[in-house]
Amino acid sequence: MTVASQVKQTIASLKGTKATLDAFYHVEQNEESRQLLENSSQQISQVIDSLENRVKVLEYEEPQYKGF
């Protein structure tokens, strides 16, 4: 498994985690908990964006891995 494919797998897992946090946010009643869930979701979004940019760099540096 290439580094690029491992990073893509990590991105997919993080997107699933973010979706779960967003779902909990919508059903949570406690405002403090909602804020914590929202902050966590935003942080995960930033990590996802960073990793997606890293995949672009990896694929540019190693074009044979593009699409894996």
Secondary structure, DSSP 4 states (H G I P E B T S, - for coil): --HHHHHHHHHHHHHHHHHHHHHHHHH---HHHHHHHHHHHHHHHHHHHHHHHHHHHHHHH-GGGTT-
